[in-house]
Amino acid sequence: MYSKLSILFLLIVIVSCSDDDPTSNIQDFNGWVKIETGSRPYVISSHFIDYSFGRVCGDSSLIATTTDGGKNWSEQRHPELQQFYNIHNYDMNNSILCGVNIYRTVDGGANWMKVWDNPGDFSVSGLAVSSRNYAWAVCGDKILYSTNSGGIWQENETFPDDIYVNDIAFADGLHGMVSSAYGQVIITHDGGASWDVVEIDELDNYQKIAFPDQYHAFIISNPKDIIRTSDGGQTWETIQVSTEATLLGICFTDKDHGWVCGHNGAVYYTEDSGTTWTLQETDTDFVLLDIFAIDSENLVISSEFGMILRTSTGGREEIN
């Protein structure tokens, strides 16, 4: 028989353990749930390292951090006024931020150091991290890479000249893919040592890439279409996703399961590698700019007016 003192001690231990448990901040987001970050600028990109800790970046030099899954946000404004297009968190202290230039923090966002000073007119439009040490970025007709977690950046000299690019993605340390503004996809199978140019349709402006494994990739092409490959990028086919919404963001967690988002609050989901798509309910008509997957059920969408959408059910509205 436990005494009242023993029961009180057990309750204190349980509460203390739950406070230290990193999963204690996990929330249930049935379907897509709107969350205000407390800011008004557009949220253009997000990156979460787990269910609780994440950062977003966007218009008007916006940087915001949450440690509780989005319930509360700490907002920063970078002193150099610009749009930030991509962010990646290695952990709570170390992150890379891309806008006109590339910045890095090693102290949890208290300071952002400029680690690549852009000599041209284009912004850094794409960011990919292929390992703890290697990171890649695209800017105009340049491919940049870092071998020390974003601390120092240099230009990849083997990338073909005069190809203007929009996005970059790596499936692993060797297999990478770049989308171009003139109907080309540029592919590496050796970690950027060499690149192959695949000509597809010069009238298409290829945008965001999802590259879940070395064989399967998906790229937003025309405003309502994607192109896909199942042979590492040698051949491609066009898939129509929407007849109404312009597509802006894309994410696949494996070769079969993926999401795209875009104008008018549209989110489409596939579970057959993009052959068929289902429109998911979001209860918003905002522009949805990008989508990031923590895992196959937990995803985050960046939106306008300081809003994100979160789900812990893969976007499906489940009956409890």
C-alpha positions as MATLAB code, in Angstrom:
seq = 'MYSKLSILFLLIVIVSCSDDDPTSNIQDFNGWVKIETGSRPYVISSHFIDYSFGRVCGDSSLIATTTDGGKNWSEQRHPELQQFYNIHNYDMNNSILCGVNIYRTVDGGANWMKVWDNPGDFSVSGLAVSSRNYAWAVCGDKILYSTNSGGIWQENETFPDDIYVNDIAFADGLHGMVSSAYGQVIITHDGGASWDVVEIDELDNYQKIAFPDQYHAFIISNPKDIIRTSDGGQTWETIQVSTEATLLGICFTDKDHGWVCGHNGAVYYTEDSGTTWTLQETDTDFVLLDIFAIDSENLVISSEFGMILRTSTGGREEIN';
ca = [
       0.000    0.000    0.000;
       1.494    3.346   -1.051;
       1.519    6.227    1.409;
       0.309    9.688    0.370;
       3.927   10.869    0.487;
       5.016    8.094   -1.893;
       2.224    8.896   -4.337;
       3.146   12.598   -4.253;
       6.789   11.711   -4.995;
       5.766    9.552   -7.965;
       3.639   12.372   -9.377;
       6.534   14.810   -9.091;
       8.851   12.365  -10.912;
       6.293   11.836  -13.695;
       5.773   15.573  -14.218;
       9.534   16.216  -14.220;
      10.152   13.464  -16.788;
       7.394   14.763  -19.066;
       8.908   18.257  -19.048;
      12.221   16.828  -20.272;
      10.597   14.550  -22.853;
      11.223   15.984  -26.351;
       7.932   14.507  -27.545;
       5.889   16.264  -24.873;
       5.163   19.196  -27.221;
       3.732   17.002  -29.987;
       0.277   18.238  -30.952;
      -2.503   16.556  -32.873;
      -3.208   18.403  -36.124;
      -6.200   16.605  -37.646;
      -6.245   17.556  -41.306;
      -4.639   20.908  -42.105;
      -4.661   23.378  -39.202;
      -3.861   27.082  -39.611;
      -1.278   28.542  -37.231;
      -0.360   32.220  -36.941;
       3.329   32.942  -36.427;
       2.510   36.395  -35.047;
       3.968   38.151  -38.069;
       2.407   39.652  -41.190;
       5.046   39.046  -43.901;
       4.816   36.033  -46.194;
       6.305   32.837  -44.792;
       8.240   31.478  -47.778;
      10.061   28.482  -46.318;
      10.105   26.335  -43.173;
      12.316   23.644  -41.692;
      11.671   21.537  -38.601;
      14.210   19.188  -37.011;
      11.484   17.383  -35.030;
       7.832   17.846  -34.063;
       8.630   20.777  -31.774;
      11.581   22.813  -33.047;
      11.457   24.700  -36.313;
      12.245   27.949  -38.052;
      10.514   29.823  -40.837;
      11.791   32.601  -43.072;
      10.208   34.904  -45.582;
       9.443   38.385  -46.775;
      10.718   41.567  -45.103;
      13.719   39.727  -43.602;
      11.449   37.495  -41.510;
      13.007   34.783  -39.324;
      10.864   33.115  -36.646;
      11.537   30.187  -34.320;
       9.243   27.839  -32.413;
      10.198   25.292  -29.774;
       6.693   23.957  -29.122;
       5.430   22.930  -32.535;
       4.081   26.355  -33.448;
       2.084   27.351  -30.374;
       4.547   30.164  -29.654;
       7.013   31.977  -31.906;
      10.075   34.149  -31.378;
      10.418   36.570  -34.275;
      13.545   38.229  -35.640;
      14.068   40.689  -38.461;
      17.438   40.491  -40.155;
      19.085   43.930  -40.371;
      19.679   43.513  -44.128;
      16.199   43.979  -45.612;
      15.474   41.262  -48.187;
      13.406   38.187  -48.915;
      14.628   34.894  -47.488;
      13.777   31.899  -49.660;
      15.224   28.887  -47.841;
      16.267   27.814  -44.365;
      17.815   24.604  -43.015;
      18.408   23.725  -39.366;
      21.131   21.208  -38.585;
      20.085   21.434  -34.948;
      18.751   24.096  -32.580;
      21.941   26.170  -32.798;
      23.239   25.679  -36.343;
      21.246   26.864  -39.362;
      21.702   28.119  -42.943;
      19.591   30.955  -44.358;
      19.387   31.995  -48.025;
      18.208   35.257  -49.525;
      20.254   37.647  -51.624;
      23.254   36.241  -49.762;
      23.828   33.140  -47.613;
      23.921   33.439  -43.823;
      24.729   31.058  -41.007;
      24.050   30.973  -37.288;
      25.908   28.871  -34.727;
      24.252   30.358  -31.657;
      20.588   29.537  -32.124;
      19.807   32.581  -34.257;
      21.175   35.256  -31.925;
      23.581   36.226  -34.724;
      23.491   35.545  -38.447;
      26.878   35.740  -40.170;
      27.130   36.423  -43.899;
      29.084   33.463  -45.289;
      28.576   34.098  -49.012;
      28.389   37.624  -50.422;
      26.464   37.604  -53.686;
      28.338   39.423  -56.487;
      25.378   39.357  -58.895;
      21.736   40.328  -59.289;
      20.009   36.989  -58.649;
      18.929   35.735  -55.225;
      19.762   32.294  -53.882;
      16.618   30.444  -54.944;
      17.345   26.851  -53.913;
      19.058   25.045  -51.032;
      19.787   21.348  -50.489;
      21.665   19.603  -47.698;
      23.006   16.207  -48.763;
      24.820   15.316  -45.530;
      25.885   16.859  -42.239;
      28.842   18.512  -43.957;
      27.714   19.040  -47.552;
      25.226   21.719  -48.579;
      24.287   23.047  -52.026;
      22.646   26.222  -53.303;
      21.653   27.715  -56.649;
      21.858   31.373  -57.643;
      21.215   32.497  -61.223;
      23.592   30.421  -63.350;
      25.773   29.362  -60.409;
      25.860   26.211  -58.300;
      27.440   26.724  -54.887;
      28.514   24.145  -52.350;
      29.877   23.932  -48.827;
      31.829   21.092  -47.240;
      31.646   22.375  -43.646;
      27.940   22.691  -42.859;
      27.511   26.025  -44.611;
      30.487   27.836  -43.098;
      32.367   28.428  -46.358;
      30.869   28.426  -49.867;
      32.476   28.109  -53.278;
      31.285   27.774  -56.852;
      31.011   24.329  -58.437;
      33.313   24.631  -61.453;
      32.025   21.512  -63.246;
      28.461   22.812  -63.666;
      27.676   23.741  -67.306;
      27.908   27.424  -68.238;
      24.991   29.754  -68.960;
      22.190   27.624  -67.548;
      19.856   29.628  -65.322;
      18.492   27.473  -62.563;
      15.668   27.610  -60.014;
      16.038   24.775  -57.525;
      18.329   21.975  -56.382;
      17.707   18.703  -54.532;
      19.814   15.734  -53.461;
      18.447   12.258  -52.798;
      21.698   11.303  -51.039;
      25.350   12.335  -51.062;
      25.868   11.366  -54.712;
      22.595   11.877  -56.575;
      21.577   15.474  -57.171;
      19.248   17.305  -59.527;
      18.858   20.932  -60.658;
      15.857   22.481  -62.440;
      16.379   25.143  -65.088;
      14.303   28.015  -66.397;
      14.514   26.725  -69.979;
      13.221   23.175  -69.929;
      16.348   21.394  -68.745;
      17.129   19.151  -65.793;
      20.783   18.864  -64.814;
      21.791   15.696  -62.981;
      24.825   14.473  -61.043;
      25.500   10.877  -59.988;
      28.846   11.573  -58.344;
      28.231   14.325  -55.827;
      28.753   17.222  -58.242;
      32.001   16.042  -59.809;
      30.202   15.923  -63.174;
      26.782   16.954  -64.487;
      24.560   15.704  -67.336;
      22.080   18.042  -69.037;
      18.742   16.465  -69.980;
      16.807   18.526  -72.522;
      13.047   18.124  -72.032;
      11.007   21.112  -73.247;
      12.603   24.501  -73.805;
       9.256   26.244  -73.311;
       8.891   24.963  -69.736;
      10.224   26.761  -66.687;
      11.011   24.012  -64.173;
      10.660   25.013  -60.549;
      10.615   23.168  -57.190;
      11.994   19.617  -57.013;
      11.136   16.618  -54.851;
      13.790   13.879  -55.038;
      12.908   11.093  -52.570;
      15.376    8.491  -53.884;
      18.019    8.144  -56.575;
      15.512    6.911  -59.182;
      12.341    8.906  -58.545;
      11.981   12.677  -58.827;
       9.128   15.127  -59.335;
       9.374   18.728  -60.563;
       6.765   21.464  -60.894;
       6.705   22.428  -64.577;
       3.770   24.263  -66.087;
       1.596   26.088  -63.528;
      -0.740   23.095  -63.063;
       1.544   20.195  -64.023;
       4.522   18.259  -62.752;
       7.040   16.092  -64.546;
       8.244   12.827  -63.048;
      10.977   10.265  -63.621;
      11.498    6.724  -62.364;
      14.920    6.113  -63.937;
      17.066    8.751  -62.286;
      16.147   11.529  -64.710;
      16.916    9.981  -68.087;
      13.260   10.010  -69.191;
      10.378   12.181  -67.995;
       6.595   12.295  -68.344;
       4.143   15.121  -67.684;
       1.338   14.671  -65.145;
      -1.527   17.120  -64.751;
      -2.266   17.708  -61.077;
      -4.789   20.547  -61.120;
      -7.122   22.225  -63.557;
      -7.417   25.378  -61.434;
      -4.635   26.113  -58.932;
      -1.147   27.263  -59.841;
       1.348   24.970  -58.112;
       4.198   26.397  -56.031;
       5.415   23.795  -53.506;
       6.093   20.062  -53.719;
       7.187   17.373  -51.287;
       7.477   13.554  -51.462;
       8.324   11.375  -48.466;
       8.955    8.325  -50.678;
       8.393    7.421  -54.316;
       4.626    6.990  -53.848;
       3.446    9.546  -51.270;
       3.574   13.230  -52.099;
       1.879   16.611  -51.763;
       1.774   19.773  -53.852;
       0.388   23.156  -52.802;
      -0.329   26.459  -54.470;
      -2.825   29.235  -55.038;
      -6.331   29.403  -53.551;
      -5.384   27.259  -50.557;
      -4.946   24.184  -52.742;
      -3.214   21.050  -51.443;
      -3.208   17.861  -53.504;
      -2.097   14.441  -52.258;
      -0.965   11.311  -54.126;
      -0.234    7.798  -52.931;
       0.546    6.269  -56.327;
       3.626    8.235  -57.388;
       1.626   11.088  -58.876;
      -0.646    9.133  -61.196;
      -3.769   10.344  -59.373;
      -4.252   13.275  -56.981;
      -6.790   14.063  -54.274;
      -7.653   17.616  -53.223;
      -7.361   18.040  -49.442;
      -9.412   20.493  -47.396;
      -7.459   23.446  -45.956;
     -10.224   25.934  -45.091;
      -8.248   28.817  -46.582;
      -7.874   30.572  -49.909;
      -4.413   31.917  -49.099;
      -1.466   31.333  -51.398;
       0.444   28.278  -50.134;
       4.074   28.753  -51.070;
       6.043   25.710  -49.964;
       5.655   22.404  -48.137;
       8.045   20.564  -45.820;
       7.736   17.042  -44.406;
       8.953   16.192  -40.922;
       7.847   12.629  -41.687;
       5.085   10.942  -43.703;
       2.305   12.223  -41.420;
       3.669   15.525  -40.071;
       4.003   18.317  -42.618;
       4.258   22.110  -42.626;
       3.074   24.511  -45.337;
       4.354   28.074  -45.676;
       1.777   30.711  -46.526;
       1.111   34.421  -46.816;
       0.311   36.879  -44.017;
       2.517   35.133  -41.468;
       0.573   31.884  -41.516;
       1.631   28.253  -41.697;
      -0.485   25.115  -41.963;
       0.371   21.946  -40.031;
      -0.910   18.403  -40.113;
      -0.140   15.274  -38.118;
      -2.426   13.091  -40.252;
      -0.843   13.569  -43.676;
      -3.510   16.168  -44.422;
      -6.361   13.709  -44.012;
      -9.267   14.664  -41.753;
      -9.647   11.623  -39.530;
     -12.629   10.843  -37.313;
     -11.542   10.542  -33.690;
];
